[in-house]
Amino acid sequence: MSDGRLAAAAEPKFGRHETFAPRFGWLHKAYSQIKEDGEIFHRADAPVLLGVGKNMVNAMRYWSQAFKLTREHPHKDPSYRAYVASPTWRARWLLDEEGADPYLEDTGSLWLLHWWLLSSEPTKCLAPSWYVMFHLAPFSKVTAAGMATMITRHVHENYDAEAFPSPESINRDVDCLVKMYALDQEYNPLSPGSFEDLLMSPFRELGLLEGQGRGKGRTWRFTSGSRANLPAPVLVYACLDYASRTSAGSGSMSLARLANEPGAPGRAFRMREPELTKAIQALVSDHPGLDITENLGQRSLHFAKAPKSLAWDILDQHYGRVQERAGFPSEDEWRQRYPGLDEDTHRRPRKKAPQQADALDLIKENA
């Protein structure tokens, strides 16, 4: 029997990326358009405005949501069938022209997005296949077919039958995951986008996946060890962000949990406890609100105040104090500007217009 971790952490969404891994410039371009027009993805001229093909428009829509940079909600007009998008406050913080890193030039920003993609907060993960392979898979070396089998097993153990995806959808997820992270992919001359996929995913820089062998029997190994291009403030942010799910105020969390627990940074970044400890030790030693304590042989990360606010303070400092720049909005101010971000608004039941009840039963489009 499943322990329910996948269902608790991720929505059963599969194959929404249209086979496209996120590409350079997509997230900034999507944010820039969405903050002006929440209906951009439904417009006939969206490919022109976004500068991509029609299928890529759908992929940009999905990845913007999956990285928790946008949130979709009902239109204020109940007769409007499609959901509209609003940019989240964290998207404003990261991707605005006056934000932390709008063009993702800092590799630390890619690690941050990777963490947000796999995170189950503030909304559930929208990439369950990714969640399985990073957080729940018990091995690090596997074929593409083995990945599909592992994902299928967890899906069948965690979701109701009506949510089961087709085998093709899971295979597309596996193919997309490899395109996204693997440095040494094989070029497929029969796939028009294969060569572009080899060049265009910035997440290959993270070095999380490497291949061995050739052809169908090729195996993929999720690398582990120290991460020289992972900034300590981003790693500490992830640790505190994870701790905030169980601690609203000051407290501590064992480094073993932060390294090994499904959903924790150690699994997401593929770092063992000694490597994670070494990576954060210098920053923790110099920060008055953090400490590494030891009790009965177990080391823990201690935080002197609410871990969520401490996490953002450390991350913001790393990027030059974005929140202190002139005109930067608070989260409350941002929600007032985009009321669709409000959780109650997002979840409110839709009102059906007269004579359109049957059509509006399918109100939420597949991303």
VENVENMO-V16137 format. One record per residue. N is the residue number from 1. RES is the residue in one letter. PSI is psi in whole degrees, 0 to 359 (999 if undefined). Layout:
{{N & RES & PSI} {N & RES & PSI}}
//
This chain:
{{1 & M & 145} {2 & S & 152} {3 & D & 1} {4 & G & 8} {5 & R & 321} {6 & L & 314} {7 & A & 325} {8 & A & 333} {9 & A & 334} {10 & A & 145} {11 & E & 148} {12 & P & 73} {13 & K & 124} {14 & F & 142} {15 & G & 18} {16 & R & 353} {17 & H & 359} {18 & E & 29} {19 & T & 2} {20 & F & 122} {21 & A & 155} {22 & P & 138} {23 & R & 164} {24 & F & 131} {25 & G & 344} {26 & W & 314} {27 & L & 319} {28 & H & 319} {29 & K & 317} {30 & A & 315} {31 & Y & 315} {32 & S & 325} {33 & Q & 319} {34 & I & 324} {35 & K & 341} {36 & E & 331} {37 & D & 104} {38 & G & 350} {39 & E & 12} {40 & I & 320} {41 & F & 345} {42 & H & 356} {43 & R & 144} {44 & A & 331} {45 & D & 17} {46 & A & 317} {47 & P & 325} {48 & V & 314} {49 & L & 325} {50 & L & 346} {51 & G & 33} {52 & V & 172} {53 & G & 167} {54 & K & 314} {55 & N & 328} {56 & M & 332} {57 & V & 314} {58 & N & 322} {59 & A & 318} {60 & M & 321} {61 & R & 314} {62 & Y & 311} {63 & W & 325} {64 & S & 320} {65 & Q & 316} {66 & A & 325} {67 & F & 4} {68 & K & 35} {69 & L & 342} {70 & T & 161} {71 & R & 133} {72 & E & 146} {73 & H & 164} {74 & P & 148} {75 & H & 151} {76 & K & 338} {77 & D & 112} {78 & P & 346} {79 & S & 352} {80 & Y & 117} {81 & R & 322} {82 & A & 146} {83 & Y & 149} {84 & V & 162} {85 & A & 146} {86 & S & 141} {87 & P & 138} {88 & T & 165} {89 & W & 323} {90 & R & 330} {91 & A & 318} {92 & R & 318} {93 & W & 318} {94 & L & 315} {95 & L & 351} {96 & D & 156} {97 & E & 331} {98 & E & 19} {99 & G & 192} {100 & A & 313} {101 & D & 73} {102 & P & 331} {103 & Y & 14} {104 & L & 49} {105 & E & 337} {106 & D & 123} {107 & T & 332} {108 & G & 330} {109 & S & 327} {110 & L & 320} {111 & W & 321} {112 & L & 314} {113 & L & 321} {114 & H & 318} {115 & W & 316} {116 & W & 322} {117 & L & 316} {118 & L & 351} {119 & S & 150} {120 & S & 10} {121 & E & 147} {122 & P & 349} {123 & T & 162} {124 & K & 155} {125 & C & 135} {126 & L & 14} {127 & A & 70} {128 & P & 328} {129 & S & 321} {130 & W & 318} {131 & Y & 317} {132 & V & 312} {133 & M & 330} {134 & F & 324} {135 & H & 335} {136 & L & 339} {137 & A & 132} {138 & P & 2} {139 & F & 168} {140 & S & 352} {141 & K & 124} {142 & V & 151} {143 & T & 168} {144 & A & 320} {145 & A & 322} {146 & G & 323} {147 & M & 314} {148 & A & 321} {149 & T & 317} {150 & M & 314} {151 & I & 316} {152 & T & 317} {153 & R & 313} {154 & H & 322} {155 & V & 313} {156 & H & 332} {157 & E & 342} {158 & N & 335} {159 & Y & 159} {160 & D & 157} {161 & A & 326} {162 & E & 344} {163 & A & 357} {164 & F & 130} {165 & P & 166} {166 & S & 156} {167 & P & 326} {168 & E & 323} {169 & S & 318} {170 & I & 321} {171 & N & 323} {172 & R & 323} {173 & D & 315} {174 & V & 314} {175 & D & 319} {176 & C & 321} {177 & L & 318} {178 & V & 315} {179 & K & 324} {180 & M & 321} {181 & Y & 335} {182 & A & 133} {183 & L & 325} {184 & D & 67} {185 & Q & 159} {186 & E & 133} {187 & Y & 129} {188 & N & 105} {189 & P & 344} {190 & L & 351} {191 & S & 116} {192 & P & 328} {193 & G & 4} {194 & S & 315} {195 & F & 319} {196 & E & 321} {197 & D & 327} {198 & L & 334} {199 & L & 335} {200 & M & 350} {201 & S & 115} {202 & P & 340} {203 & F & 352} {204 & R & 334} {205 & E & 341} {206 & L & 338} {207 & G & 34} {208 & L & 342} {209 & L & 133} {210 & E & 147} {211 & G & 157} {212 & Q & 132} {213 & G & 187} {214 & R & 160} {215 & G & 202} {216 & K & 334} {217 & G & 6} {218 & R & 137} {219 & T & 155} {220 & W & 134} {221 & R & 125} {222 & F & 114} {223 & T & 159} {224 & S & 165} {225 & G & 195} {226 & S & 149} {227 & R & 95} {228 & A & 331} {229 & N & 13} {230 & L & 107} {231 & P & 140} {232 & A & 320} {233 & P & 326} {234 & V & 319} {235 & L & 317} {236 & V & 321} {237 & Y & 312} {238 & A & 320} {239 & C & 314} {240 & L & 323} {241 & D & 318} {242 & Y & 319} {243 & A & 331} {244 & S & 347} {245 & R & 344} {246 & T & 349} {247 & S & 116} {248 & A & 334} {249 & G & 202} {250 & S & 153} {251 & G & 206} {252 & S & 162} {253 & M & 136} {254 & S & 144} {255 & L & 333} {256 & A & 319} {257 & R & 317} {258 & L & 333} {259 & A & 326} {260 & N & 340} {261 & E & 136} {262 & P & 131} {263 & G & 348} {264 & A & 165} {265 & P & 323} {266 & G & 322} {267 & R & 318} {268 & A & 320} {269 & F & 359} {270 & R & 59} {271 & M & 131} {272 & R & 169} {273 & E & 313} {274 & P & 321} {275 & E & 319} {276 & L & 317} {277 & T & 314} {278 & K & 323} {279 & A & 328} {280 & I & 351} {281 & Q & 316} {282 & A & 316} {283 & L & 317} {284 & V & 319} {285 & S & 329} {286 & D & 357} {287 & H & 125} {288 & P & 339} {289 & G & 1} {290 & L & 153} {291 & D & 152} {292 & I & 116} {293 & T & 163} {294 & E & 133} {295 & N & 122} {296 & L & 40} {297 & G & 1} {298 & Q & 126} {299 & R & 143} {300 & S & 153} {301 & L & 116} {302 & H & 135} {303 & F & 134} {304 & A & 348} {305 & K & 184} {306 & A & 123} {307 & P & 330} {308 & K & 312} {309 & S & 325} {310 & L & 322} {311 & A & 312} {312 & W & 327} {313 & D & 317} {314 & I & 317} {315 & L & 316} {316 & D & 321} {317 & Q & 320} {318 & H & 326} {319 & Y & 19} {320 & G & 30} {321 & R & 61} {322 & V & 320} {323 & Q & 344} {324 & E & 359} {325 & R & 150} {326 & A & 132} {327 & G & 357} {328 & F & 127} {329 & P & 150} {330 & S & 169} {331 & E & 321} {332 & D & 318} {333 & E & 323} {334 & W & 321} {335 & R & 328} {336 & Q & 326} {337 & R & 325} {338 & Y & 80} {339 & P & 342} {340 & G & 344} {341 & L & 342} {342 & D & 132} {343 & E & 317} {344 & D & 320} {345 & T & 320} {346 & H & 326} {347 & R & 1} {348 & R & 146} {349 & P & 143} {350 & R & 141} {351 & K & 134} {352 & K & 133} {353 & A & 151} {354 & P & 145} {355 & Q & 8} {356 & Q & 19} {357 & A & 315} {358 & D & 318} {359 & A & 325} {360 & L & 357} {361 & D & 335} {362 & L & 44} {363 & I & 326} {364 & K & 118} {365 & E & 154} {366 & N & 129} {367 & A & 999}}
//
